[in-house]
Amino acid sequence: MIEFPLPHNLLSDIGYVSPIKVYHWLASVFSGILVCIIVYRLTGRISLLCFKGYGKLSTAQKVEWNNRGFSTFHALLVAFVSLYLLLLSDTFDENSDGDLLVRRTSALSDTLLGFSIGYFVSDLAMILWLFPALGGLEYVLHHGLSMFSIFFSLISGQVQFYILMVLFSESTTPFVNLRWYLDVAGQKNSSLYIFNGVALFLGWLVARILLFIYFFVHMFIHFDQVKKVFPLGFYSLLVVPPVLAVMNVYWFWKIAKGFIKTITKARHRE
């Protein structure tokens, strides 16, 4: 029988945090913000030199173009580091001796989570400032839930294993951004646009549908450990991932419709 902890103190069991750790977290967050600013500006300058059509874009399109530049950078970084931590590092190896899986951390995982908070703060600030040009309420909800989950995982040192699984799903972002770039560049009829559509469809299926199914199965199997997470983190695990999963399914449905439409047009051209 599954028992649920009573929410008598939702933040209990987080424990004492040393000043050194706090400085480490703050440095990671600010580095994430700083890198976003640098990549945003570099994207504009490099695009101006390498892509002739960039100069002809409207101001709003240039802003989104540059914004997608640093979102792509963040996605690639967190995908590779998350994959390393989950599959290659001993930190989250279930067969290794150590603390409970839900309470394992490392300096690298803390740095990655702090860096991601910096990214989400930067991106959300742009989304709200230019709302709704860069995204609607679903993006605000997605970023808000992401920051909430990552923040409490970072300061508590718990459930980082599951947070890293969700961060790996950001690996689909470069395909989403490339699709937008090709659309703006007038390349919707190109072979690259079709190949990217296939990669986006398959990548989303693996990273945001099948991976989330594995996420829930793993959490159910290890529920004896999940119950030991501090109360707010425990209830967040029961609420936030399902909400993100529903959003992923909704977006997957839209991607599938666009994918079928693109393939159909390609066949008619042949």
ChimeraX attribute file (.defattr): number of C-alpha atoms within 10 A of each C-alpha:
attribute: neighborCount
match mode: 1-to-1
recipient: residues
	/A:1	3
	/A:2	7
	/A:3	8
	/A:4	11
	/A:5	13
	/A:6	8
	/A:7	13
	/A:8	8
	/A:9	10
	/A:10	15
	/A:11	14
	/A:12	14
	/A:13	12
	/A:14	17
	/A:15	11
	/A:16	8
	/A:17	11
	/A:18	8
	/A:19	9
	/A:20	9
	/A:21	13
	/A:22	12
	/A:23	11
	/A:24	14
	/A:25	23
	/A:26	17
	/A:27	16
	/A:28	21
	/A:29	22
	/A:30	17
	/A:31	19
	/A:32	25
	/A:33	21
	/A:34	16
	/A:35	18
	/A:36	26
	/A:37	17
	/A:38	12
	/A:39	20
	/A:40	21
	/A:41	17
	/A:42	15
	/A:43	18
	/A:44	18
	/A:45	14
	/A:46	11
	/A:47	18
	/A:48	14
	/A:49	10
	/A:50	9
	/A:51	11
	/A:52	11
	/A:53	12
	/A:54	19
	/A:55	13
	/A:56	10
	/A:57	14
	/A:58	10
	/A:59	10
	/A:60	11
	/A:61	16
	/A:62	17
	/A:63	19
	/A:64	20
	/A:65	21
	/A:66	21
	/A:67	24
	/A:68	24
	/A:69	22
	/A:70	23
	/A:71	22
	/A:72	21
	/A:73	17
	/A:74	23
	/A:75	20
	/A:76	18
	/A:77	18
	/A:78	22
	/A:79	21
	/A:80	14
	/A:81	19
	/A:82	25
	/A:83	16
	/A:84	12
	/A:85	21
	/A:86	18
	/A:87	12
	/A:88	12
	/A:89	13
	/A:90	13
	/A:91	20
	/A:92	22
	/A:93	16
	/A:94	11
	/A:95	7
	/A:96	10
	/A:97	10
	/A:98	12
	/A:99	12
	/A:100	14
	/A:101	21
	/A:102	21
	/A:103	19
	/A:104	17
	/A:105	21
	/A:106	14
	/A:107	10
	/A:108	13
	/A:109	22
	/A:110	21
	/A:111	20
	/A:112	24
	/A:113	27
	/A:114	26
	/A:115	27
	/A:116	26
	/A:117	28
	/A:118	24
	/A:119	28
	/A:120	23
	/A:121	20
	/A:122	20
	/A:123	22
	/A:124	22
	/A:125	13
	/A:126	18
	/A:127	21
	/A:128	16
	/A:129	11
	/A:130	14
	/A:131	14
	/A:132	13
	/A:133	14
	/A:134	19
	/A:135	14
	/A:136	12
	/A:137	12
	/A:138	10
	/A:139	17
	/A:140	19
	/A:141	15
	/A:142	16
	/A:143	19
	/A:144	14
	/A:145	18
	/A:146	20
	/A:147	21
	/A:148	13
	/A:149	22
	/A:150	23
	/A:151	17
	/A:152	19
	/A:153	23
	/A:154	21
	/A:155	17
	/A:156	22
	/A:157	20
	/A:158	24
	/A:159	26
	/A:160	25
	/A:161	21
	/A:162	20
	/A:163	20
	/A:164	21
	/A:165	21
	/A:166	23
	/A:167	22
	/A:168	23
	/A:169	22
	/A:170	20
	/A:171	23
	/A:172	23
	/A:173	21
	/A:174	20
	/A:175	21
	/A:176	19
	/A:177	18
	/A:178	19
	/A:179	20
	/A:180	18
	/A:181	18
	/A:182	16
	/A:183	14
	/A:184	15
	/A:185	14
	/A:186	11
	/A:187	15
	/A:188	16
	/A:189	14
	/A:190	12
	/A:191	11
	/A:192	14
	/A:193	20
	/A:194	18
	/A:195	13
	/A:196	19
	/A:197	23
	/A:198	19
	/A:199	15
	/A:200	24
	/A:201	21
	/A:202	15
	/A:203	19
	/A:204	26
	/A:205	18
	/A:206	15
	/A:207	20
	/A:208	25
	/A:209	19
	/A:210	12
	/A:211	18
	/A:212	21
	/A:213	14
	/A:214	12
	/A:215	15
	/A:216	16
	/A:217	12
	/A:218	12
	/A:219	17
	/A:220	13
	/A:221	10
	/A:222	13
	/A:223	14
	/A:224	12
	/A:225	15
	/A:226	22
	/A:227	17
	/A:228	17
	/A:229	23
	/A:230	22
	/A:231	21
	/A:232	15
	/A:233	24
	/A:234	19
	/A:235	17
	/A:236	15
	/A:237	19
	/A:238	13
	/A:239	12
	/A:240	16
	/A:241	20
	/A:242	14
	/A:243	13
	/A:244	18
	/A:245	17
	/A:246	12
	/A:247	17
	/A:248	19
	/A:249	15
	/A:250	12
	/A:251	14
	/A:252	18
	/A:253	13
	/A:254	11
	/A:255	18
	/A:256	19
	/A:257	11
	/A:258	14
	/A:259	18
	/A:260	14
	/A:261	11
	/A:262	17
	/A:263	15
	/A:264	11
	/A:265	12
	/A:266	14
	/A:267	8
	/A:268	7
	/A:269	8
	/A:270	5
